[in-house]
Amino acid sequence: MRTFFAALIISLASAVSAGAEPSVKIINFTADWCPNCQILNPRLDEAMESFEQGSIERVDLDVTRIRRNSSPVERAEVQTEILLLADQHQVAYLWDWYGGVTGIAVAVAADNGEPLTCFMRPMTAKAIRGQLRLAKMLAEEGTPGARKPDGPDCPVL
């Protein structure tokens, strides 16, 4: 009987953690034609593998269709789609910072979109993993509005 209840508790705990919301979102400015993205994106994926599934979410703000030989109207439509996606994740302000730039990703607190740290091509998967651990800790234990990492600041463009 005791093993049944222990198994039930473990099963319920797993179900709760599997359905848990992420504490960190990686807002990734990417495009299929971007050489920096071809290096950064796999490193982001590799770094995320060491975290519990669902605890970190990657959101790609993909500008691929903006740069292809498209009309101004089509580019405006794509930008509107990207802004709507960014707004859903409370990070529309990041478009003001990096809109149109690729090969950079920003870790934000999932609860309010507060920036925690940035990732760029020169970083190894191991370095990204370390910064993600710090971002996760800040997002889960820090005071909203005052979560500032000790690592590299996001570049100002």
N, CA and C atoms as a LAMMPS dump frame, in Angstrom:
ITEM: TIMESTEP
0
ITEM: NUMBER OF ATOMS
471
ITEM: BOX BOUNDS ff ff ff
-5.0000000000000000e+02 5.0000000000000000e+02
-5.0000000000000000e+02 5.0000000000000000e+02
-5.0000000000000000e+02 5.0000000000000000e+02
ITEM: ATOMS id mol type element x y z
1 1 1 N 0.824 -1.185 0
2 1 2 C 0 0 0
3 1 3 C 0.876 1.26 0
4 2 1 N 1.923 1.224 0.82
5 2 2 C 2.804 2.38 0.907
6 2 3 C 3.472 2.654 -0.445
7 3 1 N 3.901 1.609 -1.151
8 3 2 C 4.521 1.806 -2.464
9 3 3 C 3.523 2.378 -3.461
10 4 1 N 2.278 1.983 -3.357
11 4 2 C 1.256 2.525 -4.248
12 4 3 C 1.161 4.037 -4.077
13 5 1 N 1.089 4.514 -2.819
14 5 2 C 0.986 5.951 -2.566
15 5 3 C 2.259 6.685 -2.967
16 6 1 N 3.397 6.074 -2.731
17 6 2 C 4.664 6.696 -3.139
18 6 3 C 4.705 6.842 -4.655
19 7 1 N 4.292 5.787 -5.366
20 7 2 C 4.269 5.843 -6.829
21 7 3 C 3.27 6.889 -7.317
22 8 1 N 2.13 6.986 -6.641
23 8 2 C 1.11 7.967 -7.011
24 8 3 C 1.643 9.386 -6.823
25 9 1 N 2.327 9.64 -5.728
26 9 2 C 2.881 10.965 -5.456
27 9 3 C 3.939 11.319 -6.502
28 10 1 N 4.809 10.367 -6.831
29 10 2 C 5.835 10.612 -7.848
30 10 3 C 5.183 10.88 -9.2
31 11 1 N 4.146 10.113 -9.515
32 11 2 C 3.442 10.298 -10.781
33 11 3 C 2.781 11.675 -10.848
34 12 1 N 2.135 12.085 -9.762
35 12 2 C 1.499 13.406 -9.732
36 12 3 C 2.529 14.517 -9.819
37 13 1 N 3.647 14.362 -9.131
38 13 2 C 4.708 15.381 -9.183
39 13 3 C 5.264 15.491 -10.59
40 14 1 N 5.437 14.367 -11.27
41 14 2 C 5.929 14.403 -12.65
42 14 3 C 4.928 15.082 -13.559
43 15 1 N 3.656 14.807 -13.372
44 15 2 C 2.622 15.419 -14.211
45 15 3 C 2.578 16.921 -14.001
46 16 1 N 2.731 17.36 -12.753
47 16 2 C 2.718 18.792 -12.463
48 16 3 C 3.933 19.462 -13.081
49 17 1 N 5.132 18.861 -12.92
50 17 2 C 6.327 19.494 -13.471
51 17 3 C 6.316 19.465 -14.995
52 18 1 N 5.746 18.421 -15.596
53 18 2 C 5.699 18.351 -17.057
54 18 3 C 4.783 19.418 -17.632
55 19 1 N 3.745 19.783 -16.913
56 19 2 C 2.807 20.787 -17.395
57 19 3 C 3.142 22.184 -16.913
58 20 1 N 4.257 22.322 -16.212
59 20 2 C 4.628 23.615 -15.649
60 20 3 C 4.995 24.603 -16.755
61 21 1 N 4.746 25.853 -16.476
62 21 2 C 5.108 26.92 -17.406
63 21 3 C 6.61 27.168 -17.335
64 22 1 N 7.206 27.624 -18.414
65 22 2 C 8.636 27.933 -18.368
66 22 3 C 8.891 29.149 -17.474
67 23 1 N 10.056 29.17 -16.851
68 23 2 C 10.425 30.35 -16.064
69 23 3 C 11.263 31.307 -16.91
70 24 1 N 11.861 30.785 -17.976
71 24 2 C 12.715 31.585 -18.863
72 24 3 C 12.292 31.34 -20.308
73 25 1 N 12.292 32.408 -21.083
74 25 2 C 12.074 32.305 -22.518
75 25 3 C 13.302 32.858 -23.219
76 26 1 N 13.732 32.161 -24.249
77 26 2 C 14.831 32.644 -25.075
78 26 3 C 14.203 33.249 -26.321
79 27 1 N 14.35 34.548 -26.463
80 27 2 C 13.825 35.256 -27.627
81 27 3 C 14.961 35.316 -28.636
82 28 1 N 14.815 34.547 -29.703
83 28 2 C 15.893 34.327 -30.653
84 28 3 C 15.619 35.084 -31.95
85 29 1 N 16.465 36.044 -32.267
86 29 2 C 16.372 36.797 -33.518
87 29 3 C 17.135 36.014 -34.571
88 30 1 N 16.425 35.434 -35.505
89 30 2 C 17.033 34.485 -36.42
90 30 3 C 16.524 34.654 -37.843
91 31 1 N 17.243 34.043 -38.776
92 31 2 C 16.837 33.968 -40.178
93 31 3 C 17.614 32.822 -40.811
94 32 1 N 17.026 32.194 -41.814
95 32 2 C 17.714 31.05 -42.421
96 32 3 C 18.946 31.456 -43.215
97 33 1 N 19.045 32.718 -43.633
98 33 2 C 20.195 33.192 -44.4
99 33 3 C 21.31 33.744 -43.513
100 34 1 N 21.128 33.739 -42.206
101 34 2 C 22.064 34.354 -41.256
102 34 3 C 23.176 33.375 -40.867
103 35 1 N 24.45 33.659 -41.212
104 35 2 C 25.538 32.745 -40.86
105 35 3 C 25.765 32.647 -39.35
106 36 1 N 25.568 33.739 -38.625
107 36 2 C 25.718 33.681 -37.164
108 36 3 C 24.655 32.781 -36.538
109 37 1 N 23.46 32.79 -37.104
110 37 2 C 22.364 31.958 -36.603
111 37 3 C 22.659 30.477 -36.816
112 38 1 N 23.33 30.156 -37.913
113 38 2 C 23.665 28.768 -38.211
114 38 3 C 24.594 28.19 -37.144
115 39 1 N 25.324 29.047 -36.469
116 39 2 C 26.21 28.616 -35.383
117 39 3 C 25.496 28.71 -34.041
118 40 1 N 24.789 29.812 -33.797
119 40 2 C 24.144 30.04 -32.505
120 40 3 C 22.978 29.085 -32.248
121 41 1 N 22.112 28.874 -33.232
122 41 2 C 20.898 28.079 -32.999
123 41 3 C 21.182 26.663 -32.494
124 42 1 N 22.113 25.917 -33.1
125 42 2 C 22.412 24.582 -32.557
126 42 3 C 23.001 24.643 -31.141
127 43 1 N 23.75 25.678 -30.859
128 43 2 C 24.317 25.821 -29.508
129 43 3 C 23.218 26.111 -28.485
130 44 1 N 22.23 26.908 -28.865
131 44 2 C 21.086 27.138 -27.985
132 44 3 C 20.36 25.827 -27.708
133 45 1 N 20.111 25.057 -28.769
134 45 2 C 19.429 23.769 -28.619
135 45 3 C 20.204 22.84 -27.699
136 46 1 N 21.513 22.759 -27.909
137 46 2 C 22.344 21.885 -27.082
138 46 3 C 22.312 22.328 -25.615
139 47 1 N 22.395 23.617 -25.368
140 47 2 C 22.37 24.126 -23.998
141 47 3 C 21.027 23.842 -23.328
142 48 1 N 19.944 23.964 -24.079
143 48 2 C 18.606 23.749 -23.514
144 48 3 C 18.361 22.288 -23.147
145 49 1 N 19.068 21.362 -23.792
146 49 2 C 18.881 19.931 -23.526
147 49 3 C 19.17 19.549 -22.09
148 50 1 N 19.991 20.307 -21.388
149 50 2 C 20.36 19.936 -20.023
150 50 3 C 19.36 20.445 -18.979
151 51 1 N 18.301 21.088 -19.42
152 51 2 C 17.272 21.58 -18.507
153 51 3 C 16.015 20.729 -18.643
154 52 1 N 15.225 20.702 -17.58
155 52 2 C 13.975 19.96 -17.613
156 52 3 C 13.11 20.47 -18.756
157 53 1 N 12.544 19.539 -19.501
158 53 2 C 11.713 19.906 -20.646
159 53 3 C 10.571 20.818 -20.194
160 54 1 N 10.411 21.921 -20.903
161 54 2 C 9.339 22.859 -20.593
162 54 3 C 9.736 23.963 -19.634
163 55 1 N 10.915 23.87 -19.008
164 55 2 C 11.317 24.912 -18.055
165 55 3 C 11.891 26.137 -18.759
166 56 1 N 12.332 25.941 -20.006
167 56 2 C 12.847 27.037 -20.824
168 56 3 C 12.189 26.915 -22.2
169 57 1 N 11.671 28.007 -22.688
170 57 2 C 11.013 28.007 -23.992
171 57 3 C 11.802 28.889 -24.956
172 58 1 N 11.982 28.4 -26.155
173 58 2 C 12.652 29.194 -27.197
174 58 3 C 11.587 29.746 -28.141
175 59 1 N 11.641 31.054 -28.359
176 59 2 C 10.71 31.74 -29.253
177 59 3 C 11.54 32.366 -30.367
178 60 1 N 11.363 31.873 -31.584
179 60 2 C 12.111 32.4 -32.724
180 60 3 C 11.359 33.558 -33.362
181 61 1 N 11.992 34.72 -33.385
182 61 2 C 11.484 35.854 -34.146
183 61 3 C 12.245 35.813 -35.463
184 62 1 N 11.675 35.117 -36.417
185 62 2 C 12.343 34.777 -37.67
186 62 3 C 12.08 35.844 -38.724
187 63 1 N 13.135 36.515 -39.14
188 63 2 C 13.014 37.601 -40.124
189 63 3 C 13.396 37.142 -41.534
190 64 1 N 13.441 35.844 -41.764
191 64 2 C 13.826 35.308 -43.065
192 64 3 C 13.043 35.961 -44.198
193 65 1 N 11.743 36.025 -44.065
194 65 2 C 10.9 36.524 -45.155
195 65 3 C 10.993 38.035 -45.341
196 66 1 N 11.542 38.748 -44.392
197 66 2 C 11.676 40.198 -44.539
198 66 3 C 12.773 40.537 -45.545
199 67 1 N 13.842 39.785 -45.573
200 67 2 C 14.993 40.115 -46.404
201 67 3 C 14.928 39.545 -47.815
202 68 1 N 14.112 38.561 -48.022
203 68 2 C 14.014 38.002 -49.378
204 68 3 C 13.374 39.033 -50.284
205 69 1 N 13.587 38.928 -51.534
206 69 2 C 13.079 39.892 -52.512
207 69 3 C 11.569 40.031 -52.394
208 70 1 N 11.159 40.686 -51.343
209 70 2 C 9.732 40.846 -51.099
210 70 3 C 9.352 42.313 -51.223
211 71 1 N 8.09 42.525 -51.412
212 71 2 C 7.597 43.893 -51.553
213 71 3 C 7.561 44.561 -50.177
214 72 1 N 7.518 45.891 -50.155
215 72 2 C 7.395 46.604 -48.882
216 72 3 C 6.139 46.186 -48.113
217 73 1 N 5.08 45.892 -48.833
218 73 2 C 3.834 45.469 -48.173
219 73 3 C 4.036 44.119 -47.485
220 74 1 N 4.663 43.182 -48.2
221 74 2 C 4.913 41.866 -47.607
222 74 3 C 5.848 41.977 -46.406
223 75 1 N 6.883 42.792 -46.519
224 75 2 C 7.807 42.981 -45.384
225 75 3 C 7.068 43.55 -44.185
226 76 1 N 6.172 44.493 -44.42
227 76 2 C 5.395 45.089 -43.325
228 76 3 C 4.479 44.041 -42.679
229 77 1 N 3.898 43.163 -43.495
230 77 2 C 3.04 42.103 -42.957
231 77 3 C 3.837 41.149 -42.068
232 78 1 N 5.02 40.76 -42.537
233 78 2 C 5.863 39.857 -41.758
234 78 3 C 6.285 40.529 -40.454
235 79 1 N 6.675 41.786 -40.53
236 79 2 C 7.071 42.499 -39.324
237 79 3 C 5.901 42.579 -38.345
238 80 1 N 4.7 42.788 -38.835
239 80 2 C 3.523 42.82 -37.967
240 80 3 C 3.319 41.472 -37.281
241 81 1 N 3.483 40.365 -38.041
242 81 2 C 3.375 39.028 -37.451
243 81 3 C 4.403 38.837 -36.335
244 82 1 N 5.626 39.27 -36.598
245 82 2 C 6.698 39.121 -35.607
246 82 3 C 6.381 39.948 -34.364
247 83 1 N 5.913 41.164 -34.559
248 83 2 C 5.571 42.019 -33.418
249 83 3 C 4.426 41.429 -32.601
250 84 1 N 3.452 40.831 -33.256
251 84 2 C 2.354 40.186 -32.534
252 84 3 C 2.875 39.019 -31.695
253 85 1 N 3.76 38.215 -32.276
254 85 2 C 4.365 37.104 -31.537
255 85 3 C 5.171 37.632 -30.351
256 86 1 N 5.965 38.662 -30.586
257 86 2 C 6.757 39.259 -29.5
258 86 3 C 5.848 39.801 -28.4
259 87 1 N 4.774 40.432 -28.796
260 87 2 C 3.834 40.986 -27.82
261 87 3 C 3.192 39.88 -26.98
262 88 1 N 2.892 38.735 -27.589
263 88 2 C 2.322 37.6 -26.849
264 88 3 C 3.26 37.139 -25.741
265 89 1 N 4.553 37.341 -25.938
266 89 2 C 5.554 36.901 -24.96
267 89 3 C 6.096 38.067 -24.126
268 90 1 N 5.422 39.212 -24.182
269 90 2 C 5.774 40.401 -23.406
270 90 3 C 7.157 40.953 -23.735
271 91 1 N 7.566 40.829 -24.993
272 91 2 C 8.903 41.285 -25.367
273 91 3 C 8.896 42.162 -26.616
274 92 1 N 7.794 42.832 -26.893
275 92 2 C 7.74 43.699 -28.076
276 92 3 C 8.822 44.778 -28.007
277 93 1 N 9.204 45.196 -26.814
278 93 2 C 10.258 46.201 -26.652
279 93 3 C 11.581 45.723 -27.256
280 94 1 N 11.798 44.404 -27.284
281 94 2 C 13.044 43.888 -27.856
282 94 3 C 13.135 44.178 -29.349
283 95 1 N 11.991 44.277 -30.02
284 95 2 C 12.025 44.614 -31.454
285 95 3 C 12.598 46.016 -31.625
286 96 1 N 12.298 46.917 -30.691
287 96 2 C 12.877 48.262 -30.747
288 96 3 C 14.392 48.201 -30.588
289 97 1 N 14.868 47.256 -29.798
290 97 2 C 16.304 47.114 -29.578
291 97 3 C 16.995 46.429 -30.744
292 98 1 N 16.44 45.294 -31.204
293 98 2 C 17.142 44.415 -32.137
294 98 3 C 16.37 44.083 -33.409
295 99 1 N 15.241 44.7 -33.654
296 99 2 C 14.435 44.357 -34.821
297 99 3 C 15.237 44.412 -36.11
298 100 1 N 15.233 43.329 -36.845
299 100 2 C 15.984 43.251 -38.088
300 100 3 C 17.394 42.725 -37.916
301 101 1 N 17.909 42.707 -36.693
302 101 2 C 19.232 42.144 -36.41
303 101 3 C 19.051 40.647 -36.197
304 102 1 N 20.011 39.86 -36.616
305 102 2 C 19.939 38.417 -36.406
306 102 3 C 21.205 37.933 -35.726
307 103 1 N 21.146 36.694 -35.234
308 103 2 C 22.321 36.113 -34.593
309 103 3 C 22.483 36.548 -33.15
310 104 1 N 21.382 36.927 -32.516
311 104 2 C 21.39 37.278 -31.102
312 104 3 C 20.127 36.699 -30.478
313 105 1 N 20.249 36.275 -29.237
314 105 2 C 19.106 35.771 -28.489
315 105 3 C 19.14 36.404 -27.106
316 106 1 N 17.963 36.668 -26.566
317 106 2 C 17.853 37.303 -25.254
318 106 3 C 17.037 36.396 -24.345
319 107 1 N 17.593 36.041 -23.2
320 107 2 C 16.839 35.289 -22.195
321 107 3 C 16.051 36.286 -21.362
322 108 1 N 14.757 36.028 -21.24
323 108 2 C 13.884 36.905 -20.469
324 108 3 C 13.126 36.089 -19.433
325 109 1 N 12.7 36.762 -18.367
326 109 2 C 11.835 36.124 -17.385
327 109 3 C 10.471 35.909 -18.033
328 110 1 N 9.959 34.699 -17.956
329 110 2 C 8.694 34.376 -18.61
330 110 3 C 7.512 35.114 -17.988
331 111 1 N 7.621 35.49 -16.72
332 111 2 C 6.476 36.122 -16.058
333 111 3 C 6.233 37.563 -16.484
334 112 1 N 7.298 38.277 -16.881
335 112 2 C 7.095 39.688 -17.242
336 112 3 C 7.947 40.167 -18.427
337 113 1 N 8.725 39.283 -19.035
338 113 2 C 9.534 39.663 -20.189
339 113 3 C 10.787 40.446 -19.853
340 114 1 N 11.147 40.485 -18.592
341 114 2 C 12.344 41.224 -18.168
342 114 3 C 13.61 40.575 -18.718
343 115 1 N 14.5 41.361 -19.366
344 115 2 C 15.723 40.76 -19.918
345 115 3 C 16.659 40.302 -18.81
346 116 1 N 17.256 39.127 -19.014
347 116 2 C 18.151 38.549 -18.024
348 116 3 C 19.585 38.443 -18.537
349 117 1 N 19.757 38.017 -19.775
350 117 2 C 21.085 37.901 -20.373
351 117 3 C 20.934 37.687 -21.874
352 118 1 N 22.025 37.803 -22.593
353 118 2 C 22.016 37.633 -24.046
354 118 3 C 22.996 36.55 -24.458
355 119 1 N 22.736 36.003 -25.656
356 119 2 C 23.599 34.978 -26.24
357 119 3 C 23.933 35.391 -27.664
358 120 1 N 25.201 35.209 -28.021
359 120 2 C 25.644 35.521 -29.378
360 120 3 C 26.563 34.41 -29.875
361 121 1 N 26.865 34.438 -31.143
362 121 2 C 27.62 33.387 -31.806
363 121 3 C 28.921 32.989 -31.115
364 122 1 N 29.726 33.891 -30.591
365 122 2 C 30.998 33.459 -29.995
366 122 3 C 30.847 32.552 -28.767
367 123 1 N 29.654 32.503 -28.179
368 123 2 C 29.461 31.705 -26.963
369 123 3 C 29.351 30.219 -27.307
370 124 1 N 30.008 29.394 -26.507
371 124 2 C 29.887 27.939 -26.661
372 124 3 C 28.576 27.485 -26.025
373 125 1 N 28.168 26.267 -26.327
374 125 2 C 26.965 25.706 -25.696
375 125 3 C 27.148 25.662 -24.178
376 126 1 N 28.362 25.367 -23.73
377 126 2 C 28.647 25.315 -22.284
378 126 3 C 28.465 26.699 -21.652
379 127 1 N 28.949 27.739 -22.307
380 127 2 C 28.786 29.104 -21.779
381 127 3 C 27.314 29.507 -21.778
382 128 1 N 26.596 29.142 -22.821
383 128 2 C 25.162 29.455 -22.88
384 128 3 C 24.434 28.731 -21.749
385 129 1 N 24.769 27.462 -21.528
386 129 2 C 24.16 26.681 -20.449
387 129 3 C 24.389 27.362 -19.095
388 130 1 N 25.598 27.85 -18.862
389 130 2 C 25.892 28.546 -17.6
390 130 3 C 25.07 29.809 -17.453
391 131 1 N 24.968 30.584 -18.516
392 131 2 C 24.15 31.812 -18.464
393 131 3 C 22.675 31.477 -18.299
394 132 1 N 22.227 30.371 -18.905
395 132 2 C 20.834 29.946 -18.731
396 132 3 C 20.547 29.542 -17.289
397 133 1 N 21.509 28.87 -16.663
398 133 2 C 21.335 28.512 -15.236
399 133 3 C 21.16 29.78 -14.401
400 134 1 N 21.995 30.764 -14.656
401 134 2 C 21.888 32.029 -13.936
402 134 3 C 20.545 32.701 -14.231
403 135 1 N 20.149 32.732 -15.491
404 135 2 C 18.876 33.359 -15.863
405 135 3 C 17.712 32.644 -15.199
406 136 1 N 17.757 31.326 -15.164
407 136 2 C 16.69 30.537 -14.539
408 136 3 C 16.607 30.835 -13.049
409 137 1 N 17.764 30.906 -12.403
410 137 2 C 17.785 31.225 -10.981
411 137 3 C 17.214 32.627 -10.73
412 138 1 N 17.624 33.594 -11.53
413 138 2 C 17.105 34.958 -11.379
414 138 3 C 15.603 35.007 -11.622
415 139 1 N 15.132 34.295 -12.63
416 139 2 C 13.708 34.306 -12.958
417 139 3 C 12.874 33.662 -11.86
418 140 1 N 13.403 32.614 -11.256
419 140 2 C 12.64 31.871 -10.257
420 140 3 C 12.778 32.425 -8.844
421 141 1 N 13.899 33.069 -8.549
422 141 2 C 14.153 33.504 -7.178
423 141 3 C 14.329 35.003 -7.025
424 142 1 N 14.541 35.712 -8.109
425 142 2 C 14.787 37.15 -8.04
426 142 3 C 13.507 37.955 -7.905
427 143 1 N 13.682 39.202 -7.585
428 143 2 C 12.563 40.12 -7.465
429 143 3 C 12.242 40.702 -8.837
430 144 1 N 11.003 40.523 -9.314
431 144 2 C 10.653 41.081 -10.628
432 144 3 C 10.993 42.567 -10.714
433 145 1 N 11.612 42.94 -11.814
434 145 2 C 12.025 44.321 -12.019
435 145 3 C 13.423 44.611 -11.526
436 146 1 N 14.013 43.682 -10.778
437 146 2 C 15.354 43.892 -10.236
438 146 3 C 16.251 42.679 -10.475
439 147 1 N 15.953 41.898 -11.478
440 147 2 C 16.738 40.69 -11.77
441 147 3 C 17.813 41.056 -12.793
442 148 1 N 19.023 41.212 -12.314
443 148 2 C 20.129 41.617 -13.187
444 148 3 C 21.273 40.636 -13.016
445 149 1 N 21.689 39.973 -14.108
446 149 2 C 22.789 39.014 -13.994
447 149 3 C 24.14 39.697 -13.866
448 150 1 N 25.127 38.945 -13.401
449 150 2 C 26.494 39.443 -13.297
450 150 3 C 27.253 39.291 -14.606
451 151 1 N 26.696 38.525 -15.536
452 151 2 C 27.375 38.232 -16.792
453 151 3 C 27.327 39.385 -17.761
454 152 1 N 27.611 39.092 -19.034
455 152 2 C 27.657 40.151 -20.052
456 152 3 C 26.284 40.783 -20.262
457 153 1 N 26.295 42.082 -20.41
458 153 2 C 25.041 42.788 -20.711
459 153 3 C 24.689 42.593 -22.176
460 154 1 N 23.431 42.779 -22.472
461 154 2 C 23.001 42.709 -23.855
462 154 3 C 23.583 43.907 -24.589
463 155 1 N 24.045 43.702 -25.812
464 155 2 C 24.623 44.833 -26.54
465 155 3 C 23.555 45.856 -26.902
466 156 1 N 23.961 47.098 -26.898
467 156 2 C 23.079 48.183 -27.308
468 156 3 C 23.438 48.509 -28.752
469 157 1 N 22.444 48.467 -29.616
470 157 2 C 22.708 48.714 -31.034
471 157 3 C 22.239 50.088 -31.433
